[in-house]
Amino acid sequence: MSSKLAVYGGKPAVPQGSIKAWPPIDDTDRKMILDSLENRQLACGPNVKAFAEEWAAWNGNKHGIFTNSGTGALHMCVAACGVGAGDHVLVTAYSWSSSATCIIHHNAIPIFVDIDFDTINIDVDKIEAAITPRTKAIVVVHLHGLAVNMEKVLKIARKHNLKVIEDACQAHGAMFKDRKVGTWGDCAAFSFNQNKCLCTGEGGAFVTNNEEMRAAAAQLWSFGEVRTPHESRDYHAYALGWMYRGNDLTAAFGRAQLKKMDGYFKAQRENGAVLNRRLKKVKGLILPTEPKGHTHNWYNYTSRIDMADTGWSGDASRFRDAVMKALNAEGVPVGVWQRFILPSMTVFRAKNAYGKGCPWSCPLGGKEAGKGVEYDPAKFPVAQKHSETHFGMTTPLRAPNGTEVAETVANAFEKVFGNLDKIDPDKILK
Ligand SMILES: Cc1ncc(COP(=O)(O)O)c(C=O)c1O
């Protein structure tokens, strides 16, 4: 292997074209999608119901609802938990925007909790301090495919009578102890968008074991109607509903992909194991962890740069960006997932969600509902440090890429981190 970094003109460590695109498509996918097309029941068709049931069964839930996004499913969770105007809901300070905006969608107020640096998940030891008299629920996000310690979360929730929503949008198949995520809390949301471990293009699922919650979520899902579109509809809005239904073509694709899901999961675990073994002694790299009792799905293999090992005293994120460019030049598709921590996003800081101060100072939730709630990024230093030094990758870990791809990716990491002293952000980031 050439030791000259590809970003400076050396030969890339990962041969061009060797990393295959996600998701793998075969004749099962083609047949099921074409059958759906020919069937011409593209809205509320048989695949929508079947996929929801099959997904719930695969995950170990009694009920499932197929949605057009993970965000819709999250909003359904908030509603199903009985959260209302002016209530407070706790959520991690570092995630996708809609892990927190789903709370505002139901007129409630997000209260952020800093993350634990090792797991990148909500710091469970900081949850209790964030509870207010208005707190009704906690959204835990199993970020990048690593489950939150659900025993600790449930203990706090029981003590304070809080509902628990699992944002499992990135965590298909991940486990805490002997159970998959999405079976621990009151209800959960999955995403099936392009990047996710089950991809339908766009889509998601709401799951729960509780019949009342299923019914509340189903109402929100389809225009506030009580009967599902698979029953005879009366087209009456019994409550405020949205339109979060997924379509039959997408569901058919999901069903086909689900048949291959266990194989996908196995590939991710094997590829993750190669990277963990090869990279664990690489200086300057902080690898993702998999604490005892947790089964990671390696959705996103997220590392951090150990700035103390770099000799760089400037802006950490600039150095990180230069390392990423060097890895990209070696043929590794790494990227920054979220540059902004949630409390720094304008929608929260400016409290501009619905305008007129809602939900923070709405007459509806009580003008005092948001009293004292401020979003100051400086109060979440761990999340901030993570966001400045992390980078992640998804595709190289996914089927059909096998361990031979993971080995070449590991070669690239070793090459770049073996040459950290040559990483010059001023040269690389023009
Ligand atoms: C943690 C998390 N929550 C929620 C979502 C929202 O999912 P969707 O894009 O399907 O609405 C995502 C999607 O990227 C996510 O990563």
Ligand as a Chemical Component Dictionary entry (heavy atoms), coordinates in Angstrom:
data_LIG
# 
_chem_comp.id                   LIG 
_chem_comp.type                 NON-POLYMER 
_chem_comp.pdbx_formal_charge   0 
_chem_comp.three_letter_code    LIG 
# 
loop_
_chem_comp_atom.comp_id 
_chem_comp_atom.atom_id 
_chem_comp_atom.alt_atom_id 
_chem_comp_atom.type_symbol 
_chem_comp_atom.charge 
_chem_comp_atom.model_Cartn_x 
_chem_comp_atom.model_Cartn_y 
_chem_comp_atom.model_Cartn_z 
_chem_comp_atom.pdbx_ordinal 
LIG C1 C1 C 0 -32.639 9.494  15.080 1  
LIG C2 C2 C 0 -33.632 9.831  14.006 2  
LIG N1 N1 N 0 -34.877 10.169 14.364 3  
LIG C3 C3 C 0 -35.810 10.484 13.443 4  
LIG C4 C4 C 0 -35.523 10.474 12.097 5  
LIG C5 C5 C 0 -36.581 10.856 11.122 6  
LIG O1 O1 O 0 -36.861 9.826  10.207 7  
LIG P1 P1 P 0 -37.525 10.187 8.800  8  
LIG O2 O2 O 0 -36.455 10.802 7.954  9  
LIG O3 O3 O 0 -37.965 8.855  8.255  10 
LIG O4 O4 O 0 -38.638 11.091 9.054  11 
LIG C6 C6 C 0 -34.238 10.148 11.671 12 
LIG C7 C7 C 0 -33.926 10.165 10.227 13 
LIG O5 O5 O 0 -32.875 10.387 9.754  14 
LIG C8 C8 C 0 -33.261 9.808  12.649 15 
LIG O6 O6 O 0 -32.018 9.508  12.289 16 
# 
loop_
_chem_comp_bond.comp_id 
_chem_comp_bond.atom_id_1 
_chem_comp_bond.atom_id_2 
_chem_comp_bond.value_order 
_chem_comp_bond.pdbx_ordinal 
LIG C1 C2 SING 1  
LIG C2 N1 SING 2  
LIG C2 C8 DOUB 3  
LIG N1 C3 DOUB 4  
LIG C3 C4 SING 5  
LIG C4 C5 SING 6  
LIG C4 C6 DOUB 7  
LIG C5 O1 SING 8  
LIG O1 P1 SING 9  
LIG P1 O2 DOUB 10 
LIG P1 O3 SING 11 
LIG P1 O4 SING 12 
LIG C6 C7 SING 13 
LIG C6 C8 SING 14 
LIG C7 O5 DOUB 15 
LIG C8 O6 SING 16 
# 
